[in-house]
Every structure is written in structure tokens, then in C-alpha cells.
Amino acid sequence: MNNKTNEELQAFVDKATAGDKNALETLIAGVRDIVFNLSLRMLGTFADAEDATQDILLKMITHLSSFRGDSSFTTWVFRIAVNHLKNYKKHMFAHYPLSFEYYGNDIENAKIEDVPDLTQNVEKDILAEELKMSCTNVMLQCLDMESRCIFILGTMFKIDSRIAGDILEITPEAYRQRLSRIRKKMADFLGEYCGEYGSGRCKCKERVNYAIQSRRINPLQLNYMTAAEIPAQTMIAVKNAMEDIDDLSQDFSFCKPYQSPERTRQMIQEFLDSTQLSIIQKS
């Protein structure tokens, strides 16, 4: 869908709002993974990201008639998603907020050597990779909601500052300044504590059992290691579809994009096959 012009996308929107199910499915397929990855980074867990993705896609469907092509369709969806996620209160970390101080203290003082083997015959290297992806994602929860959103838009999606500022309702200059400060904060923490991305003492493989005991990972449910990654070129196409970037990109390699889980796809398909769709299109 990212190769289509705004005129072509507007035609799909017009068809979808008129009741063309195939057009609506095309629109959803084009943004589903984008919405899921934004939700995953904003909320911190696969389960919460799946729930939020469903909510956002349903909101997108019900507001399709308001799309007028003033921006790219992807930008329009980002705006809906960001506004929804900034006010989302149902995710786990809304009830158990984190901080860099808490994370650092846990790394320095956890008694990881006292924890027995809890790997349940799953290879430790696999569990260590799961922990690395989970830990660095959850670390984003140490940022306040708006800072988290700025970091994700600038670092993972590499969105142009003018577009990101428009989505967040701040000036491009304010967005660039805040993005620079937030990146430095994240990089400083990783450099000080993380042995995977910096020179810190924290090594994922050494903390696997502690992470299982703390319910940070589950050997029998490896979300990151079983998720299908999206090719980097796909995310570049998303970015190009929204406008040219302003060279703010920086490598934070833990921000890998994933395909939305099959459960989410099935839920949306069930909705599209239901009678609810015709009710919404008539509203």
C-alpha cells in the first residue's frame, strides 16, 4: 500500500466507506503491522500491544470517512494511533510504572546467583535473546508517555520532524530538540548498565533465571523469538511514504519491527466478516 499515491489511497478509502470489503481489507493490511509495532514499543508487552492494535484499527475503520487526503494515509493512521496510545490506561505498566532509577538499582543489586535453574530445558541462548528484546523494549517504559512516543517515532520509524511534530502537536524544532535529549538519555543508560549494547555489567545470559523468576520472560511463551521480523526495507518504505526524513536516524538496533500476531489478524478478519461492519459503515 505504501507505493500508492494519495489519490489512489483516497479511492480505496472511498470504496471502503461505501462498503467495499476488499478495499477496507487492503487499507487495514497496509497499516496493521505499523500500528502493532508502535503499540508494542509504547506499551511494553505483546498482549497489551495486541489489544491496543485491535482498538486502533477499529477506530480507524469508524473514522475512515473523515480522511480527506490532506496528509498521507499512513500519517493519518499514526495520528489516530498516537492519540489513542497516549491516553491508554489498560496496559500493565500504567499500573506498575518504571523508572531508570529502578532499572539501574535492579541491575546493581539483584541476587541473580541465588536463583535456581528455571529454563525448563529451553536453550539459554534463546532465552537470553528473548530477554534482551524484552528488556530493552520494557526499558522504554522508563520514559514518560510523550518522550517515549518521540523516541519511537524518531528512532524506530525515523519520521521527518515536521510530520512527527504535526502528529504530536509540537513544533518540528521542539521535536528535534526533545528527540536528541531523549536519545542521549537512553544511550547513557545503555552505556552505563547494559553489557549487550554498552559497557555495563548486565548480561542477559546471566540474568535469564532471575528474569523467569521475576516473570519478565516465560520459557513456554517466547513472544519475541517466535515473532516474524519485518524486513528493514519495509520500514524504509513506510517512512518514505510519509515524507523525506531529515537525517535524524540513529542506530538503536533493539527497535526491530515485527509482524502483527496471527491472533490480531484473525480478530480483525472476524470483525470484517461480521454484521457489525455494515452497521459502522452506515453510522
N, C-alpha and C positions, 0 to 999 in steps of 0.2 A: 504493500500500500504506500510505502514511503517514496516510490518512484512516480506516483501520480501527482498531477498538478492540482492546485486548489480548485480549479474548475471541475476537474474530474471527480475530486472528492466531494465537492458540493453536489454533483449529480448523484453520487452514491447516497449522500445524506437525504436528498430529496426523495429518492426511491425508497429509502429505508423508512422515512417518516410517512410515506404513502402506503406502507405495508409490505414492501418487498423484503422478504426474509433473507434472501441471498445477499442483497446489498447490506443489510444490517450485519449479517454474519461476517462479511468482508471487513466492515468497519471495526467490528469487535476483534477479529483476528489480528488486525493491524496494530492494535494498541494494548492488547491483553498482557503481553509479556512486559511491556514498558510499565504498565500500572502495577503489575506484580512486583517488579524489581524496585520501584520507588517505594511501594508499601513495605517490602521486606527490609529495606535499609531504614526506613522511618520508624518501623515498629519493632524490629529486632528478632522476630520469630516467624517461622513458616506458617504456623497455624493462624496467627494474627494477620499476617500478610494475605493469606487466602481469604479470610473473612472480609477484610477491607477491600480487596480486589473485587470481590463479588458486589459489595455495596457500591463501589465507584463505577463499575461497569453498568450496573442497573441505573445509577444516577445519570450516567452518560446517555443511556437509552432514553430516559424520560425527558432529557433536555435537548435531544437532537434537533428539534425544530428551532432552537434558539441559535444554532450555528449559522453564521452569515458569511463565513469566509474572510473575515477581517484579519485573521491570523491563520497560520497553518492548522490543520485539524489536530495534529499532534500537540501543538502548543495549547490549543483549546482544551484538550483532554488533560494535559498536565495541570492546567489551572483548576479544573474540577477536582483532580486527584489531590493536589496540594491543599486546597481549601478544605477538603474532606479530612485529610490526614492530620492537618494542624489542629483540628478540633476533635480528633478521635480519642475517646476515653476508655474504650473497651479492651485495649491491649494490656498485656501483663505488666509492662514497665510503667504504665500510667499509675499503677497501684504500688509498684516497687521501684521507685526512681533510683538511678545510679549516678555516680559522680566519679571524676578522675581520682579523687582522693580515696574513695572506697576501693576502686580498682587497684590503685597502687599499693594500698595497705594490704589487700588480699594477696598480691604478688609477693610482697615482702615478708608477710607473717604467716601464711598458710602452712600448716604442718603436713605437707604432701607426702612426706616419708612415712607417716603413720597410717596411711590408708592402704587397705589390702587390695589384692588384685580383683577388679570388678569388670574386667574386659569381656567376660563370657565368651571366650575363645574367638573373639574378633581381633584381627591383627592390630597391633598397637600403632603401626604406621598409618593405617586407615583412620583409626580413632584420633590420632594426632592431627591429621589433616582436617577432619570434621571439627575438632576443637579450634583449630586455627581460624577456619572460616567463621565459625560461630562466635568466637571471642572477639574478633576484630569487627564483626557486624554489631554485636551487642555493645561494643565499646562506643559506638555512635550514640547510644542512649545516654552517655555521659554529657552530651551536648544538649542545650535547650532546644525545643522543637524547631524554632526558626533557624538557628545555627546549623542544626542537623540537616534541614532542608537545603540551605545554602551550600553546604559541603557536598551533599549528594548531587544536586543539580550541576555544580561546577566540576566535581571530581569524577563522578561516575558517568554522567550524561554529557558533560563538557558543553553545557549550553551557553550560548552567547549572553554576555552580561545585560544587553538591552532586553532580550527575551526573558531572561531569568528575573530581572528587575520588574518587568511587567507582570510576570506570574506572581511575584511576591509583593507587588505594590510598593517597591522601593526604587530609588534611582539606580541606574547602572553603576555609577561611581560608588554608591554605598554598598552595592552588591560586591563589587570587586574588592573594596577595602575589607569588608567583613569576611569574604572568602579567603583572602590572604591571611588574615589573623587566625581564622579557624583552622586552615591547613597547617599553619605553624604550630598551633596548639596540639593538633593531632600528631603531627610529625615529632614534636618534642616528647610527647608521652610515649610514642612507639620507640623512639630512640633511647629513652631512659629505661624503659621497663621490658620491652619486647625483644626476645632473643631471635625471633623469626624475621622481623622487619627492622630491627635496630640492634643495639649492643647491650640490651638489658639481660637480666638473669633468667627471665621467664622462658622456659622451653616447653612447647606443647606436649611433647612426648613424655616429659617428666611429670606433667600435671594431668594426664589422662584419667587416672583413677580418682584423683581429687575432683575432677570435673564431673565424673559419673556420680560420685557420692553427692555432689552439690546439685545434681540434676541439671547440669548445664548441657550435657550430651547424654544420649541414650544409645548404647551399643546395638539395640534392636530396632532403632529408628534413626538412621543416618540421613538426615534431610539434605545436607549439602553434598555428600558423596554420592547420593543417588539421583540428585537433580541433574538435568541435562543443561550444560552450559550453552549460551548463545554465542555464536562467532563474533569476534570483535568488529568485523566489518558490518554486521547488522546494526550494532550500536552507533557506528560512524554514520550509517545511512539515516538513522533516526535523527542524529544531530544535524546532518546536512539538510534534512527535510525541514528543520525548524529555522534555519538561517546559518550564515557562516559564523564560525566561532571567533573569539578574539584572543586566541592563544593563551588561554588561562589554564590549559591542561597541565596536569602533573601526575606522576605515576604513584598511585596507591593501589597496588596490584591485588589487594584483597577485595576490591569492589568488582567482583566478577558478576556478569549478568546470567540469569538462569531462565529457562522456560518456565512458564506458569505450570503448576502441578495439574495432573490429569483430573483431579477432583474438581478443581475450579472450572476447567473446560467443560466437564460433564454437567456441573451445576448450571452454567450459562446456557448450554445446549438444551437442558431440560426446561429452562425458562423460555427459551425461544420456541420450543415445541408446545408450550402450554397456552391456554386461553388467555393468560394474563397479558401476553404481548399485544393482542388486539385491543384489550381494554386500555392499555397505556397509550397506544397509538391514537386512540380516539379521544384521549383526555386533553 
